[in-house]
């Protein structure tokens, strides 16, 4: 039975999502099913407290949640907010790949030995998958995979556990209601 007034803000990604009793990786609970509608009610850094339609709640890695599209704003409410532009991340990926390729070329030409190659490429992390208009990029600054469709970009999968602290410039706790934050 659905909780009165329940309005989902997100859905669980297609592979399901681990859940915790509290925002603590040591206290796991039952995982959430794939594509389950949830309402994000609180945010603490990477952690999100979600409410399910049946009234059950849990803490999840909020970066993995898929936002439910909101209705477009009514006329006169101002311009639409811009989503993340993928071009700066594409430029960083290009620079990292060019640096790696230059090191490979130098190694192949005999200008670098194995140790020198290791030193030049140490810490370089690049990830990109392009499939038509879709692209998945590894964002080394934020340690996550993002998905972009050419015009906008969103988190696809983080590669670490959620943190209790918010990133600089972001509020540590945010309460979200069906009508917005």
Buried (B, 14 or more C-beta within 10 A) or exposed (E): EEBEEBEBBBBBBEEBBBBBEEBEEEEEEEBBEEEBBBBBBBBBBBBBBBBBBEEBBBBBBBBBBBEBEEEEEEEEEEEEEEEBEBEEBBEBBEEBEEBBEEBBEBBEEEEBEEEEBEEBBEEEEBBBEEEEEEBBBBBBEBEBBBBBEEEEBBBBBBEEEBBEEBEEEEEEEBEBEEEEE
